[in-house]
Amino acid sequence: GAGVSQSPSNKVTEKGKDVELRCDPISGHTALYWYRQRLGQGLEFLIYFQGNSAPDKSGLPSDRFSAERTGESVSTLTIQRTQQEDSAVYLCASSLEGGRVFDEQFFGPGTRLTVL
Amino acid sequence: AQKITQTQPGMFVQEKEAVTLDCTYDTSDQSYGLFWYKQPSSGEMIFLIYQGSYDEQNATEGRYSLNFQKARKSANLVISASQLGDSAMYFCAMREGSGAGSYQLTFGKGTKLSVIP
């Protein structure tokens, strides 16, 4: 079966431009997460979607970051007016339910964003 | 304070030997879960093993086992019979079971494991 997919795999942009990153979760997974991984670091939580509930945006680093999800399907993470410190790998994960302590998160391959 | 601490930035192990990767955590929740993920150079995150706070026995998955010491708040990963393909970054993560953000994973900074032939 298909896993979590993300596009593009690599994105190079100029400072100040907007970028949009896409995530296709595993079919049937109601929970979706975005994480950011800076070079040589662990993952930082950005945002969480669960079904039709209001998303948890508590990890978004600034108001330049936003994300949407269409139902229990595709999600897009948008970064406006990109800065060099936004350069990182952005990872998307999905899980079956999201509401239990053990709920395995399946990760996509990530989008490597480079802001020049 | 760091919620997940991995004190070993890098580790070396001889092929076929066992290795222990350290992880300590900090939480006041009674219900929580601890996870280990492997990240090869290709970048994908691969789930390895899970330990719940109420699990009485240490988790095992094939060559991976988790040495869970609740009183010491440690959850060390043990890899037995190391293979060259085990060379990767290893991340310890925690999910707390109550309160705000109870669904997100909090990750440590990782340990880079290199297996020597």
HADDOCK unambig.tbl for C-alpha pairs under 7 A between the chains (distance, minus, plus):
assign (segid A and resid 41 and name CA) (segid B and resid 109 and name CA) 5.17 0.50 0.50
assign (segid A and resid 42 and name CA) (segid B and resid 107 and name CA) 5.69 0.50 0.50
assign (segid A and resid 42 and name CA) (segid B and resid 108 and name CA) 5.65 0.50 0.50
assign (segid A and resid 42 and name CA) (segid B and resid 109 and name CA) 4.34 0.50 0.50
assign (segid A and resid 42 and name CA) (segid B and resid 110 and name CA) 6.12 0.50 0.50
assign (segid A and resid 43 and name CA) (segid B and resid 107 and name CA) 5.79 0.50 0.50
assign (segid A and resid 45 and name CA) (segid B and resid 104 and name CA) 6.66 0.50 0.50
assign (segid A and resid 98 and name CA) (segid B and resid 103 and name CA) 6.05 0.50 0.50
assign (segid A and resid 99 and name CA) (segid B and resid 103 and name CA) 6.45 0.50 0.50
assign (segid A and resid 101 and name CA) (segid B and resid 32 and name CA) 6.18 0.50 0.50
assign (segid A and resid 101 and name CA) (segid B and resid 33 and name CA) 5.88 0.50 0.50
assign (segid A and resid 101 and name CA) (segid B and resid 95 and name CA) 6.30 0.50 0.50
assign (segid A and resid 101 and name CA) (segid B and resid 96 and name CA) 6.85 0.50 0.50
assign (segid A and resid 101 and name CA) (segid B and resid 97 and name CA) 5.36 0.50 0.50
assign (segid A and resid 102 and name CA) (segid B and resid 33 and name CA) 6.42 0.50 0.50
assign (segid A and resid 107 and name CA) (segid B and resid 44 and name CA) 6.90 0.50 0.50
assign (segid A and resid 107 and name CA) (segid B and resid 45 and name CA) 5.88 0.50 0.50
assign (segid A and resid 108 and name CA) (segid B and resid 44 and name CA) 6.66 0.50 0.50
assign (segid A and resid 109 and name CA) (segid B and resid 43 and name CA) 6.37 0.50 0.50
assign (segid A and resid 109 and name CA) (segid B and resid 44 and name CA) 4.89 0.50 0.50
